[in-house]
Amino acid sequence: MTATRFFSDNAAAVHPAVMEAIAAANHVDTAYDGDALSQSLDAAFSELFETSCEVVWIPTGTAANSIILAHFVRPWQGILCHEEAHIEVDECGAPTFYSGGAKPMLLPGRGAKVDADALRRRIAGIRKDVHQVQPAAISITNATEYGLAWRPDEIGAIGEIARAEGMKLHMDGARFANAVAFLGCAPADVTWRAGVDALSFGFTKNGAMMAEALVFFGGRGGAGVRELKKRGGHLLSKGRFVAAQIRAMLTNDLWLANARAANAGAAALAAACGDRLLYPVEANELFVRLTADEAARLRGAGYDFYDWGEGAARLVVSWDQDAAAVAPLAAAIAAL
């Protein structure tokens, strides 16, 4: 029996428009990031975000997060983030590696949202002397590791703290598209207008093959960003193929249409889960209560997903799984 996948949107198919764009880029052009497609990204993202942007393509989300944070933070400084943030739990220490030693400084918060009061207390408790690590950046994830979307005012509260303390605010946007699709707001409202300095804009989970964007708001990220990318081994010789994916995703707002499709599938699945849901479904991830026996029955019926601690599971809906595609799993859950 072939499993019906709900374990990760990383495993989803590449959107046909992205494949077409890759094929169309298969011609001689300038190497690295000097090609026309790469050079067009600043203008394309500046239009999308309604402000001047410097944009750097990168193949992976881990590299996107790590290079931005390494640019913002010196080796002896710290990065304030949620205790379950991807940069802490799932990136094998890459932000510390890329920055040469910067320390993650962990914070609580329900649903993997950094709690603003806890953030203030943590900062207030750090002595301003050479003996303690001084935080230089705050990192939040939108949508969070539990699929919750940050509202503009919530981000604004974190942004105010960052500005008051002279810190940079980074957003891990691996599922940024899903958050924007859920909120129905302008991308600017949950980024620079709320105080975000740089965004790791994810496309791979949302229909690209392997493409992410480092988006620096306000014109330029500053000297050193591209050197960090090169030094880290991510300056691909034929980078136009990465840029082509991003341009395809931006064309006619494909990034947003794909996210809406995934969110709609997740919402349909959520309706079948009822009170099994551990968190509201605000993107394309569901966290549900399942006993070991129930999980085994679903897997036996051909569905795959990750266990998420004892008695719980994570289900992820991809851009190519609409309400009809999730209907069999919805029925199987409802019948448990």
N, C-alpha and C positions, 0 to 999 in steps of 0.2 A: 504494500500500500504506500502511495506517495503522500508524504506529510504535507498538510496545508500550513504554510508558514505564518506564524504570528510572533516569532521570537525576536525579530529585529528588522527595522526598515533599512538597515545597512545591506541586507540581502536582497532588496527589491530589484526589479529589472531597471535598466536604463531607459529613459523615455525616448521614443523614436525620434523626436525633434533634436535631442541631444546627440544621438547617433548620427543623424544627418549632418549636424553642425561639425562633428568631428571629421566626417568624411569630406566635407566641403573645405576644411582647413588643411587637407592633405596636398599641399603644394609648397613650393619653395618660398620661404619668407625669412626674415631676420631671426636669428636664434635667440634663445633665452626669453627675455620679456620685452624685446625691442620690436616685436611684430605689431602689425596694425590692430589685431584683436586685443592684445594685452594693453596697448596704448590707448584703446578706446574705453577702458574700464572706468577711469576716473570720471569722465563725463557721464557715462551711463548711470553710475551710482549717485553722482551729484544730482542728477535729475530725479532719481527715485527717492532720495532722502531730502531733497529740497535744500541742500546746503553743499558747500564745497567739500569734496572727499578725495583722499588719496587711497587707492585700492591696490592691493598686492595679492595676486593669486597664489594658492598653495594647494598641494594635493590632499592633505589630511587635516582633520579637525584638531588632532593633538598638536600638530605643528602650528596651526593657526593660533590656538590658545597660548602655546608656549612662547612663540616668537613675540606676540603682542606683550605678554607679561614680562618677558626678558628685556624688552625694549623699555618698559615702564619702571622696572625694579632692578636695583643693584644687588650684587651677590650677598651683601650683608643685611639686606632689608627683608620685609615680609609681604605676603599676599593674604589679605583677609578674605575668607570664602566659607561657604557652608561646609559642614563636616561630611556631607555626602556629595559634594560637588564632584563633577567628572574629573576636574584637574587634580583632585585629591585621591579619588577612589579608583579611577580607571585609566590613568595616563602614565603609570609606571614611573612616577617621579619626573616626567619630562619637563614641567615648568621649572623645577629646581635644577635639572640638568642644563637646560638652555640658558638659564639666568646665571649659572655658575654658583648656585648655592642659596638662592632666595627661599625663605621658609614659608610654607603654608601655615596660616594662623586660623584655626577652625572655629566656626560659630554654629549655634543651634538655629532651629527654625522649622516650623511645620511644613511638610511638603517640599522640603529642600529650598525654601525661601529664607534668605538671611533675615533674621529678626532685627529691625532697626534699633530697638532698645538694647538688645544684647550687643549689637555692634558698638553703640555708644559706650556701654559699660566696659567692653573689652579695650577700646581705645583709651578710655579714661584710666584704666588700670595699668597702662604701660608707662613706666618711668621714662622720661625724656633724657636718657643718658646713654653712654657708650656701652653699658653692660647689658642692655636689653635690645632685642630685635625691634626695629622701628618699621611699622607697615608703610608701604609706599603705594599700594594699589588695593582696590576692592574688586573682586570678581563675582558676578552673579550669572545665573543661567536662565535663559528664556527661550522656550518653555523649560521648566525645571526638570530635575531628574525624576520627579514624580508626575510630570505632565501638567503642571500648573502654570498658567500664564501670569506674568507680572503685569499689573495695571500701571498706567503712566504715573499716577500719584505715588504708588509704592516705589517705583524706580526713582522718582523725584526725591523721595525722602532719603534714599541711599545716596543719591547724587549730591544732595545738600551736605550730608556728612562728609562725603569725599572732598568737596570743594572747601569746606571749612577747615579740613585737616591737611589740605594741600596734597591730596592723593588723586591718583587716576582711577577712573571707573571703567572696568572691562566687562563686556557682556559676551558670554559663551552662547552663541546662537546656532548651535547644531540643529535645533528645531525652531529657529526664529520664525520661519515661514508659518509654521503651525500656530504659533502664538499670535502672530499678526492676523491670520485668517480667523482665529477664534474671536479676537477682540474687535475686529472690523475697523481698526484705526489706521492712521497713516504710519508708515514705518518710522518716520521722524519722531512721532509722539512717544515711542517707547525706546528711543535711543538718545540722540543728541539733545533734543528738547527737554529731556528728563535728566540730563547731565552725564550721559554715557560718552566717554572719550573714544573708545574703539570697540568694534564689534567683530567677532568671528562669525561670519555669515555662512551658514552651512547649506550646501546644495546636494551633497552626496546622498544623504538620507531621503532626499526629496525628488530624485529622478536623474541626477547627474551620475557619471561614472566614477570620477574622483576629482572633485573640485570644491574648494572653499575659498572665501575671500576675506582678507584682512582689510577692514574698512576703518580708516581713521577720519574722524569728523573734524572739520575746521581747516581743511586745506592740505595739511601735511602731517604725516606721522613723525617726521623729524629724521635727522641723520642717524643711520645705523640699522634701520629696519631691513633694508634689502641686503645689507652685509650679514645680518643674523640669518636671513633666509639662505644666503649662499653658504655661509659657514656651517649651517645645519644640514646641508646636502639636499636642499629643496628647490634650488634653481635649476629646473629641468631645461635641457637643451632645446627641446621642442615644446616650449611652454604654450605656444599658440593653441595646442590641443586642449589645455586646461581652460584657457581664456575662451575658447570657442564654446565649451560647455556652459560657462557662466553667461555668456551673451545669449545663448539659446534659452537658458532658464529665465532671463530677464525679458526676452522678447514676448510681447503680448501678455506679460505677467504670468508666464507659465509656472513660475515658482509659487505664486499664490493660488493658481488653479489646482495644482497638484496637492498643495497643503489642504485646501478646502475639501478635496476628494478624500484624502486620508482622514481628516477630521470627521467628515460625514460618516465614513465607515465605522470609525471609533464610536461615534454617537449612537449609531444603530446597534452596535455590540453592547454599549453601555446600558441601553434600554432593557436588554435581556438579562443583564447582570443584577439589576435591582440593588438590594441592600448588600450584595457581595462586594460592592465597590468600596475601596479603602480611601479613595480621594475622588473629588469631582473630576470629570473627564473634560479637559479644556484644550486638548491637543489630540495627538494620535496614539497616546499610550493609556492603557487601563491597568490598574492594580487591583486585583480581585482576591477575595477569600476562596480558597479551594483546599479541601482536605487532600491528603496523599492519595486516597482512593479515588476521589473525583478527578484529580489530575491524571491519574493512571487511566481512567476511563476515557477521558478526552484524548489522551495520547493514543490509546488503543483504537480510537475512532479516526485517527489520522491527523490530529492537530498538534503542532509543535509550538512551544513557548518556554520561557524561562521560569523556573521556580524563583520566588522572591522571599527568601526566608521561610520559616516554618508556617505552613498553612496559607501561603499566599503565592500568587503568580503574577507575572507581567505579560500582558498581551500588547503587541504593537501592530498597528494597521498601517500599511504602506499606501503610496499615492495611487497604485494600481489595484487597490482593493476597495471597491465602493460598497454601498449598502447591500447590494445583491451578492457580492463576493463573500461578505461576512455572515450572510443569513444562515448558512448551515451551522457554523459555530455558535451563532446566537441561539439557534434552536437546540443545539446539543447542551449548552449551558442552562437554558431555561428548563430542560428536561431532567437535570440532575436532581 
